[in-house]
Amino acid sequence: MNNNLFKTVLLVALPASGKSEVRHFMANIDPKRLEEEFHIGDNLQLDDFPYVHFMRCIDGELEKLGLDPIFYPGQNPFINNKDWGTLVELLNEDYHDLLNRKKVTTDNTAIYLFDRIDRAAGIAGLPPRLAMLDEDVRNKIAENLKDEAEKILTEKEAQIPESFDGKTIVIECARGGPDGSAMPLTGEYGYQYSLPQFAPDLLRDAAILYIWVTPEESRRKNNERANPDDPGSNLFHGVPMSVMLGDYGCDDMQYLREHAEVPNTITVKKDGKTYNVPIGVFDNRVDKTTFLRGDVKDWPADKVADMTEAVKEATDMMWASYRK
């Protein structure tokens, strides 16, 4: 195994901060240079956004049938904030499925995902919801979401490598709290809640690459990138403004960093153990990433240079603590 690489990177930020653009950037760096300068191998990518989108699709199908949603009330935040934990448990399962090279054989991919969501929700402290639907309703929704479910499973299993040598698992997610919240955040909001929900082996091998933007900049870029014709796209999906204000109106990562027990780490306490997870900060308050949505051949050389320097500064910070 290559000991000069991060095993797992948690790529985190407010929505539209540049997470997907950073992943796209890394995918277009010469692999040898990516390893030597950034300590990042060939990316194996996991993301909780496909599950967020799938939950909204389920609610959309329920509403078409005249039934109440079970995850999101319209374009508003989660009905139950414990579903932030549901999303982390789905990522934990994806992470372990990847490490174990697990591939699924199923006659109904949508029903399989329904069961996964209910199981993850149970770990997060929620009752089953999809299993409690009327059987005809459940089957009808599953039929209508068959293609969406198969896309999620296909993209997930496409990450399974022949070997993990030279690979880095990159896990993308966004967390925050209501606009105007005081720090520290409480309840199920923010990274203070979600980070301790990650599996112990994941936390042990992880470093955090945090993309720092203001909530105002996050909202601006969210509106700018939103393509209503492509709501399932990582690069071009838009988050409803009620969610931007209710769930992403602030961000507690800098607070957690400032109050960590070890400098340049985030202190995560789980099951009686403490994980000092290294963190690097990519300052994107002045936009460095939007140009990456364009064709690679059109990327301006000066912007690529600025982007390279900023990402390297962040990964150097992560590596300084990761290798101790």
N, C-alpha and C positions, 0 to 999 in steps of 0.2 A: 504493500500500500504506500501511496505517496504521502509522507508525513509533512510535506510542505504546503498542504491544502487544508482549508476549512472543510470539515465533514458536512456540517449543516449551517446554513445561513437563514436567519429569520429576516426577511425583507419587509420592513414595516413602515407605515406612514399614513397620514390622512388620505382620503380618496383624491385621486387626480394629482398627487404630489410628485409622481414620476416613477413609481415602483415598476410598472410594466415597461416603461421606457428604459429604465436601467437594465432590466432583464434583456430587453431587445439589444441594448448597447453591448452587454457582455457576450451575447450570442454572436456578435459580429466583430469581436476582437480575436486576433490570432490565438489559438488555444495555448500555444507555448508561452506567449506573452501574458495571457490571462493567469496562467499558473505561476509564472516567475515573479510578476509584478503585483498581482492582486491576491495571490494564494487561493484562487478560485478555479476549480476544475470544470470540466464539461458539465453544464447545468442539468440536473434532474429537477423539474419544476412542479411544485404543488401549490395550490391556491384554494382559498375557501370561497372565492367569488362564484364559481360554477354552482355551488350549493345554495348560495344566496339567490342566484337567478332561478334555480330550480324550485326553491320554496315559493318565490313569487309566481312562477308558472303554475304551481299547484293551486295557489290562492286564486289565480286568474280563472282556472278551470272550475273551481268551486263557485265562484261568483257567476260564471256563465250558467250554472245550474241553479242559481238563486239561493246558494248556501253561503253561510258566513265563512270568511277566511280563517285559517288556523295559525298563520305565522305573522302576516302583516295586515293591519287594517288599511286597505287602500294603498296610498303612497306614503304612509306614515311608518315610524319605527316599529320594531318588533312588538307584538302583543305582550310577550313575556321576555324580559331581558335575559333570562337564563338561556335563551337560544344562542347568545354569544358563546356560551359553553358548549352548546350542541355543535357549533361550527368548529370549535377547537377539537372536540372529540372526533369529528369526521376527519380532520387533518391528522390527528394521532393515528387513526386507523389507516389512512392513506400512507402515512410514513412507515408504519409497520408492514403494510401490504407490499410497499416498495422494497423494503429491506429483505422481506421474505420471498420476493418475486412472485407474489400471489396473483393468479389470474382466475377470473370468475367464469363459470359456466352456468348460465341461467336461461330459462325459457321466457322470462319477463324481466327485462332490465329495470323498468320503472318500479315494479313491485319490489325488486331487490333494493333499489335506492330508498323506497318508502320505508322498508324494514331497517335499513341502515340509519336513516334519520331518526326513527323512533328509538332505536337502540342507543344512539348517541345522546338523544334528548334525555333518556332515562338516566344515563351516567351524570348528566348535567343537573338532574333533579326535577325533570318534567315528566308528566304522564304520557303514555302513547297517545297520539292524535290520529295519525294516518290509519293505524290498525282499527280505530274505533269508527271509522267511516262506514256507512252502509256498503255492503259488498258490491252492489251494482255501481254505486257512485265511485268507489275505489277503482273498480275495473275499467270504468269509462275514462276516468282521469288517466289511468295508466296507459290506456290505449292511445289517448290523445298526446301523451308526453313520451311516447316510446322513442321517437327519434332523438329528443333532447336527452333522455336518459342514456341512450346508447352512445351519444356523442361524449358525454361525461366519462363513461366507463372506458371508451376507446382511448380518449386523450390521457386518462389516468394510467392505463396499462401500457401506453406507448412510452412512458418514462422508464419502464423496467429495463435495466441494462444487462448485457452479458456479464459484465464485471463492474464493480464499484471503484476499481482502481482508476485514479485520475478524475473522479467525479465529485461534485459538490451538490448536495440537496439544497435547493433554494425554496423556502416556504414563504409565500406572500400573504399578508393579511393587513387589514386596517382596523384600528380601534380608536375610540375617543369618548367624549361625553357631551352633555348638553351645553349649548352656548351659554356663557356666563358662569359656568360652574367654578366653585372654589377648589383648590387643591388641598389635600389629595382627593381624587375621585373615590367614590364609594360604591357599594353594590356591585352590579355586574358590568359597570362601565370601565372602559379604558384597559390599558395594559396591566394595571394593578390587579385586575380580575383575570384576564385571559392568560397571561404568562404562566401563572401557577397551575393552570389547567393542562398545560402541555405535559406529555409523558416524561418521566425522569430521564430515560436514556436519550431522549431528544434534547432536553435541557442540558444534559452533561456534555453533549457534542456540539452545541450550538454557539454561534455568535450572532449578534444583532447588527444589521445594517439599517440604520434609521435615516430616512429622508425627511429633512426638516423644512416644512413650509408653515406659514401662518394659516389659521383657519380661513381668513379672508382670501388668501391666494388659492387655497384648496377649492373654495367655492367658485372662484373665478375660472379656474382651469377646468373644474367639473362642468360648468356651463359651456365652456368653449369646446370641450371634446365630445360632448354628448351627441350621439347619433341615434335618434329614435328608431331608425330602421335596422339597427344592429345592437339591441339591448343586451345580448349575451357576449359581446366582445370585450376582451380585457382592455384593449387600447381605447375603445370608443364608447363604452357604456356610460350612462349618466346616472347619478344618484339623485333621487328626488330631494328638493330643497328642504322639505320638512325633516328628512332623515339627516341631511347635511347639518341642520341646526340642532336637531334633537339627539343625534348620536355622534356627530363629528364636529360639534361647535367648539370643541377644545381638544387638547391632546396632552396626555400626562407623561409622555416619555421623558421629556426634559426634567420634569419634577422628580421622576424616579431615578434618573441619572444623578441629579444633584444630591439625592438623599441615599445613594448607594453606600454599602459598607466598604466597598473597595473601589478606588477611582477607575473611571472608564469601564465600569461594568454596571449591570442592573442586578440588584439583589432580588432573587426569587426564592421564596420559602415554600416548600412543598413536602408534606408528609414528614415533618420533623427534620428535614434536611435543607441546607442552604446552597443555592446555586448562584455563583457570581458569574453571570453571563456577560462576556465581553461585548462592548458596543462601540461602533464607529458611526459618526454623524456626517452625512452628506448634506451640506447646507444648500438647499435649493430655493431659499426665500427669494432670491433673484433667479428667475427661471433659466435653468441650464439644459432642460430635457425635452421641451416641446418639439424641437427640430427633429428629434429621433423618430417621430411618427411618420416622417417622410421617407422616401426611397433612400436606401443606403448610399447609392451613388451620388445623391444630391446633398449629403451631409457636408456642411462647410468645415474646412480643415481647422479653422480657429475655434469653432465651437466644439469640435471633437477633442481638441487639445485641452480646452477648459474643462470639459466633461471628464476626460481622463485624469487630470490632476485632482479634481474634486473627489472622484471615486477612489483614487489611490490613497489620498489623505485619510479617507474614512476606513479603508481596508487595512492600512498600516496601523491605525489606532486599534482596530479589532485584533489584529495579529499580535500586537505587542502584549496583550493580556491573554490571548488564546494559547500561546505557546508556553506560558509559564507552567 
